[in-house]
Amino acid sequence: MTALTHFTKDPHGIVDYTVRWTSWLPSDDTISSSSWTVPAGIVKTSESNDTVDAIIFLASGTVGQIYEITNRIITAGGRQNDQTISILIEEK
């Protein structure tokens, strides 16, 4: 899954973002692990996952900067996939 989803975030906010994998996962498979790649300049404060969702909390960021954050999952069935979200930092 390579679709890029776009969000905006205030530089002072700590906000959660979710990648829902149900459209990609077969009905008999679930997420067993999830990891996030976060570029310098934005801060990952926590991450978690359940059987179909991968969640990340992000803080900080530079106004006007766009950050691409990539989620990689591995499923119980041995599948692996990445999805990237795009975060634009703007004052709200």
C-alpha positions as CSV (number, residue, x, y, z in Angstrom):
1,M,0.0,0.0,0.0
2,T,1.7,3.2,-1.1
3,A,-1.2,5.7,-0.9
4,L,-0.1,9.0,0.8
5,T,-2.6,10.4,3.2
6,H,-2.2,14.2,4.1
7,F,-2.8,15.8,7.5
8,T,-2.0,19.1,9.1
9,K,-0.6,19.6,12.6
10,D,0.0,22.6,14.8
11,P,3.7,22.7,15.9
12,H,2.6,22.9,19.6
13,G,0.2,20.0,19.4
14,I,0.7,16.4,20.4
15,V,-1.6,14.5,18.0
16,D,-2.3,10.9,17.2
17,Y,-2.6,9.5,13.6
18,T,-3.9,6.1,12.7
19,V,-3.3,3.9,9.7
20,R,-6.2,1.5,9.3
21,W,-5.0,-1.6,7.4
22,T,-8.4,-3.3,7.0
23,S,-8.6,-2.7,3.2
24,W,-5.3,-4.4,2.7
25,L,-5.4,-7.2,5.3
26,P,-7.0,-10.5,4.3
27,S,-9.9,-11.3,6.7
28,D,-7.9,-14.2,8.3
29,D,-4.8,-12.1,9.0
30,T,-3.9,-9.5,11.7
31,I,-1.1,-7.0,12.5
32,S,1.5,-8.7,14.8
33,S,4.0,-5.7,14.8
34,S,4.2,-2.1,13.7
35,S,7.0,0.3,13.5
36,W,7.2,4.0,12.3
37,T,10.0,5.9,10.5
38,V,10.0,9.5,11.6
39,P,12.4,12.1,10.0
40,A,14.3,14.6,12.1
41,G,12.4,17.7,13.1
42,I,9.2,16.0,14.3
43,V,9.0,13.9,17.4
44,K,7.4,10.5,17.9
45,T,6.1,10.5,21.5
46,S,4.5,7.0,21.4
47,E,3.3,4.3,19.1
48,S,1.0,1.3,19.4
49,N,-1.1,-1.1,17.3
50,D,-4.0,-3.5,17.6
51,T,-5.0,-6.2,15.1
52,V,-5.9,-3.8,12.3
53,D,-4.7,-0.3,13.2
54,A,-1.3,1.3,13.7
55,I,-1.2,4.5,15.8
56,I,1.5,7.1,16.3
57,F,1.5,10.3,18.5
58,L,3.6,13.1,17.0
59,A,4.8,16.4,18.6
60,S,6.8,19.4,17.4
61,G,7.6,20.2,13.8
62,T,8.7,23.3,11.9
63,V,5.9,25.6,10.4
64,G,5.8,25.2,6.7
65,Q,7.6,21.8,6.7
66,I,6.0,18.7,5.3
67,Y,7.1,15.4,7.0
68,E,6.6,12.0,5.5
69,I,6.0,9.4,8.2
70,T,6.1,5.7,7.2
71,N,4.4,2.9,9.0
72,R,5.6,-0.7,8.4
73,I,3.6,-3.7,9.6
74,I,4.3,-7.4,9.8
75,T,1.3,-9.6,10.0
76,A,0.7,-12.9,11.9
77,G,0.6,-14.5,8.4
78,G,4.1,-13.2,7.5
79,R,3.0,-10.4,5.2
80,Q,4.8,-7.1,5.3
81,N,3.8,-3.7,4.0
82,D,4.5,0.0,4.3
83,Q,2.2,3.1,4.2
84,T,3.3,6.7,4.3
85,I,1.4,9.7,5.7
86,S,2.3,13.3,5.0
87,I,2.1,15.9,7.9
88,L,2.1,19.6,7.0
89,I,3.0,21.8,10.0
90,E,1.0,25.0,10.2
91,E,-0.1,27.4,13.0
92,K,-3.8,26.8,13.9
